[in-house]
């Protein structure tokens, strides 16, 4: 489970979750109103998608 510091649930509990950095960064970027190209893409396990 990934929760933001204000208590917002970002991702449900998962046994496949490896990292949370990408999920949190994606949430913060979306909240800041960044362009879609500037919002990081995350894999299902929470890691960054590498081009």
C-alpha positions in Angstrom: 0.0 0.0 0.0 1.3 3.5 -0.8 -0.1 6.5 1.0 0.9 10.1 0.5 1.9 12.2 3.5 -1.6 13.8 3.6 -3.2 10.4 3.8 -4.2 10.0 0.2 -4.2 6.4 -0.9 -2.0 6.2 -4.1 -1.9 2.4 -4.5 -3.7 -0.5 -2.9 -1.8 -3.2 -1.0 0.1 -5.5 -3.4 2.5 -8.3 -3.0 4.2 -7.2 -6.2 5.2 -3.8 -4.9 8.9 -3.3 -4.9 9.4 0.5 -4.8 7.3 3.6 -4.1 9.4 6.5 -5.4 7.9 6.5 -8.9 4.3 6.3 -7.6 4.8 9.2 -5.3 6.7 11.3 -7.9 3.9 10.6 -10.4 1.3 11.7 -7.9 3.2 14.9 -7.1 3.7 15.8 -10.8 0.0 15.3 -11.6 -1.0 17.5 -8.6 1.4 20.2 -9.8 -0.3 20.2 -13.2 2.7 19.2 -15.2 2.3 18.2 -18.8 1.7 14.5 -19.4 5.1 14.1 -21.0 6.7 15.3 -17.7 4.9 12.9 -15.5 6.9 9.7 -14.8 5.6 6.4 -16.0 5.7 3.6 -13.5 5.6 -0.2 -13.8 3.0 -2.2 -11.8 5.6 -3.0 -9.1 6.3 0.7 -8.5 9.6 1.0 -10.4 10.2 3.5 -13.2 9.6 2.5 -16.8 12.9 2.8 -18.6 12.8 3.8 -22.3 
